[in-house]
Amino acid sequence: MGDRGIDNLLDLNGQTIVRSDGYWMKFEAWRVNPTPQVPHGIRYSLTLHNPDGKRILGYDNAHAVKRPKKFKYAGQILSHDHKHRHRSDKGVPYEFKDAYQLVKDFFDDVDRVLQEVEK
């Protein structure tokens, strides 16, 4: 029996959700062979865009990110799983637990970002 969370994430692949205020979310997810960088075997990109099409939030595993400089080994590259918290953010590590948690965390951040925009 497969992982339903991953199956549900894969079902989102290619979907775009457009909100009435012009903000929109795009979902990409597909299987790959597991590697040390992608141990769960899923490549993904979950993004929120403003009405002009600029990405303002994103979760993906397309590239590695460095640990924040406040840590002792700042130059060490961590997991490829990361999130971009705003338009100019180069990414911070994200701990991928499972696909359900990924989607939940993304939508929680979408709510946070849109509440900040509305202020």
Phi, psi and omega in degrees: 000132183281170177281111183298326179298316178293318178301318179294320177298315179298327178295336178283345184308128178086358182277143172230131178246120180254126179273161181295338179272004177096344176288148182213155181241141179236139183236129174227134179199133178207156180283144171223166174293134178301140176223171175302328179281332181228070186294335181277352176073023179231126169264139183210157173210116177242119187227149173245133182236148176279174182301338177277357178092001180280135178291129178243353176202142178203144172239128179200177176222040182281337181208161178279155175234154179272151176295143178307146186299340181291347178271154185302316183255064187297330182279352182290130178276133180259201179305155174285341178291125181201173176225151175253113189279345178200178189303320185262002181289126179281353176116143174233148181305144175234130179274104179285114178264309176195170185294323178300314181295321178303309182295319178298312180299320178300310182293326175299317178290325175301313179301316181297311182297316182291328174294321178294321180295324183286346182289000000 
